[in-house]
Amino acid sequence: MYDFLISITMPEKKIKQALVEAANVSAKEKILDFGCGTGTLTIMIKEFQPEANVAGIDVDVKILNKAIEKSEDKGLDIFLIDYDGTHLPFQDNRFHKILSCLVFHHLDTTKKKIILAEIFRVVSNNGKLYIADFGRSKSWLQRTLFNIIRGLDGFKPTDANAKGLLPELISEAGFANVTINKSFKTMFGEVQIISAEKYNLINN
């Protein structure tokens, strides 16, 4: 039902496809889908690059079980795990690239900062982060539409998104070259694809 509702209200496939293409995953790279939900993006990453080592993580065990079912039905080797919502259970510099789609607007600003710091910790030196989420649009209509989502998800967690502060929070976590690469107008507001890099501080 979740997948169906998303498919009829958002250009989900187009957004996630653009996210996967932006990441351009290579063979043998270690990839994390943060907030993987039912595994749609996780599966798309694995299908894009079957030789990549792909993992997905989420706080919702019931939804994660659906992701496990979907990946098993497709015969894909994907590692899926739940966590406590704060500490990512991975060693430092574990992943070459981390992707996340429509997750951060659910987190209040304090939690965004905590999670971004954790993502910075577990992404490798010279690794990259790719996020697709709601941002502040130049369009008055898109900003108005986003208020619908804000009413449903709460004004506190969506505040930074509405103010266009997500790129700034990513920079504050330590990432460089934070860039909005693409945007999509949807019936609930503008979704932006943001990329960022973790520099190797020894060499840069």
C-alpha positions as CSV (number, residue, x, y, z in Angstrom):
1,M,0.0,0.0,0.0
2,Y,2.9,2.4,0.9
3,D,4.6,1.8,-2.5
4,F,1.2,2.3,-4.3
5,L,0.4,5.6,-2.5
6,I,3.9,7.0,-3.2
7,S,3.6,5.9,-6.9
8,I,0.4,7.8,-7.5
9,T,1.3,11.0,-5.6
10,M,5.0,11.4,-6.4
11,P,7.2,10.8,-9.5
12,E,9.1,8.4,-7.2
13,K,10.6,6.3,-9.9
14,K,11.9,9.3,-11.8
15,I,13.4,10.9,-8.7
16,K,15.1,7.7,-7.5
17,Q,16.3,6.9,-11.0
18,A,17.9,10.4,-11.2
19,L,19.5,9.7,-7.7
20,V,21.0,6.4,-8.9
21,E,22.3,8.0,-12.1
22,A,23.8,10.9,-10.1
23,A,25.7,8.4,-7.9
24,N,26.9,6.4,-10.9
25,V,27.8,3.4,-8.7
26,S,30.8,1.3,-9.8
27,A,31.6,-2.3,-9.4
28,K,32.9,-3.3,-6.0
29,E,31.9,0.0,-4.4
30,K,30.2,-0.3,-1.0
31,I,26.9,1.6,-1.0
32,L,24.4,2.4,1.8
33,D,20.8,3.4,1.2
34,F,20.0,5.4,4.4
35,G,16.3,5.1,5.3
36,C,15.7,2.4,2.7
37,G,12.0,1.8,3.6
38,T,10.5,-1.0,1.4
39,G,13.8,-1.2,-0.5
40,T,12.8,0.4,-3.8
41,L,15.9,2.5,-4.1
42,T,18.2,-0.2,-2.6
43,I,17.0,-2.6,-5.3
44,M,17.4,0.0,-8.1
45,I,21.0,0.5,-7.0
46,K,21.8,-3.2,-7.0
47,E,20.2,-3.6,-10.4
48,F,22.1,-0.6,-11.8
49,Q,25.4,-2.2,-10.6
50,P,25.0,-5.9,-9.7
51,E,28.7,-6.1,-8.6
52,A,28.4,-3.3,-6.0
53,N,28.1,-4.2,-2.3
54,V,24.7,-2.7,-1.4
55,A,23.2,-2.3,2.0
56,G,20.0,-0.7,3.3
57,I,19.2,0.6,6.8
58,D,15.9,1.7,8.4
59,V,14.3,2.2,11.8
60,D,11.0,0.5,10.9
61,V,11.3,-3.3,11.2
62,K,8.0,-4.0,9.6
63,I,8.7,-1.9,6.5
64,L,12.3,-3.4,6.4
65,N,10.8,-6.9,6.3
66,K,8.9,-5.8,3.2
67,A,12.2,-4.7,1.7
68,I,13.7,-8.1,2.5
69,E,10.8,-9.9,0.8
70,K,11.2,-7.7,-2.3
71,S,14.9,-8.3,-2.6
72,E,14.6,-12.0,-2.0
73,D,11.8,-12.3,-4.7
74,K,14.3,-10.7,-7.1
75,G,17.1,-13.0,-6.0
76,L,19.3,-10.0,-5.1
77,D,22.1,-10.1,-2.5
78,I,21.4,-7.1,-0.4
79,F,22.2,-6.6,3.2
80,L,19.3,-5.0,5.1
81,I,19.4,-4.0,8.7
82,D,17.4,-2.0,11.3
83,Y,19.0,0.4,13.8
84,D,18.1,2.7,16.7
85,G,17.6,5.9,14.7
86,T,20.7,7.6,16.1
87,H,23.9,5.5,15.8
88,L,24.7,3.8,12.5
89,P,26.1,0.3,13.3
90,F,29.0,0.5,10.9
91,Q,32.7,1.2,11.3
92,D,34.3,4.5,10.2
93,N,34.9,5.1,6.5
94,R,32.8,2.0,5.6
95,F,31.0,3.1,2.5
96,H,32.1,4.7,-0.7
97,K,28.7,6.3,-1.4
98,I,25.6,6.9,0.7
99,L,22.2,7.6,-0.9
100,S,19.0,8.7,0.8
101,C,15.6,9.5,-0.7
102,L,12.7,11.4,1.0
103,V,13.9,10.6,4.5
104,F,15.4,13.8,5.9
105,H,12.1,15.8,6.0
106,H,10.9,13.3,8.6
107,L,13.7,14.2,11.0
108,D,13.8,17.4,13.2
109,T,16.8,19.6,12.8
110,T,18.6,18.2,15.8
111,K,18.2,14.7,14.5
112,K,19.2,15.8,11.0
113,K,22.5,17.0,12.5
114,I,23.1,13.8,14.4
115,I,22.4,11.6,11.4
116,L,24.5,13.7,9.0
117,A,27.4,13.5,11.5
118,E,27.0,9.7,11.6
119,I,26.8,9.6,7.7
120,F,30.0,11.7,7.6
121,R,31.7,9.2,9.9
122,V,30.8,6.1,8.0
123,V,31.4,7.4,4.5
124,S,35.0,6.8,3.3
125,N,37.5,9.6,2.6
126,N,36.8,11.0,-0.8
127,G,33.4,9.3,-0.6
128,K,30.1,10.9,-1.6
129,L,26.6,11.6,-0.3
130,Y,23.5,11.9,-2.4
131,I,20.2,13.0,-0.9
132,A,16.8,13.5,-2.6
133,D,14.4,15.5,-0.4
134,F,12.2,18.5,-0.2
135,G,13.8,21.9,-0.4
136,R,12.9,25.5,-0.6
137,S,11.6,26.2,-4.1
138,K,11.6,29.5,-6.0
139,S,8.0,28.7,-6.9
140,W,5.4,30.1,-4.6
141,L,3.0,27.3,-5.6
142,Q,5.6,24.6,-4.8
143,R,6.3,26.2,-1.4
144,T,2.5,26.3,-0.7
145,L,2.1,22.6,-1.7
146,F,4.9,21.7,0.6
147,N,2.8,23.0,3.5
148,I,0.5,20.0,2.9
149,I,3.4,17.7,3.8
150,R,4.4,19.9,6.7
151,G,0.9,19.6,8.1
152,L,1.1,15.8,7.8
153,D,4.7,15.2,8.9
154,G,4.8,18.1,11.4
155,F,6.2,21.6,11.1
156,K,9.2,20.9,13.4
157,P,10.8,18.1,11.3
158,T,10.2,19.9,8.0
159,D,11.3,23.3,9.1
160,A,14.9,23.1,7.8
161,N,13.6,21.7,4.5
162,A,11.1,24.5,4.1
163,K,13.8,27.1,4.8
164,G,16.2,25.5,2.3
165,L,18.7,24.8,5.1
166,L,19.5,21.1,4.3
167,P,22.6,21.9,2.1
168,E,23.9,24.1,4.9
169,L,23.4,21.3,7.5
170,I,25.3,18.9,5.2
171,S,28.2,21.4,5.0
172,E,28.2,21.8,8.8
173,A,28.5,18.0,9.1
174,G,31.9,18.3,7.3
175,F,31.0,17.7,3.7
176,A,32.4,19.8,0.9
177,N,31.1,20.7,-2.6
178,V,27.5,20.6,-1.5
179,T,25.5,21.1,-4.6
180,I,21.8,21.0,-5.7
181,N,22.1,19.1,-9.0
182,K,18.5,18.7,-10.0
183,S,15.0,19.5,-8.9
184,F,11.5,18.0,-9.4
185,K,8.2,19.8,-9.0
186,T,5.7,17.5,-7.3
187,M,2.2,17.8,-6.0
188,F,3.7,18.1,-2.5
189,G,6.5,20.6,-3.2
190,E,9.9,20.6,-4.8
191,V,12.2,17.7,-4.4
192,Q,15.9,18.4,-4.9
193,I,18.9,16.1,-5.5
194,I,21.9,17.2,-3.4
195,S,25.4,15.8,-3.7
196,A,28.3,16.3,-1.4
197,E,31.9,15.0,-0.9
198,K,34.0,13.9,2.1
199,Y,37.5,15.1,1.4
200,N,40.5,13.1,2.5
201,L,41.9,15.7,4.9
202,I,45.4,14.3,4.7
203,N,45.6,15.0,1.0
204,N,43.4,18.1,0.7
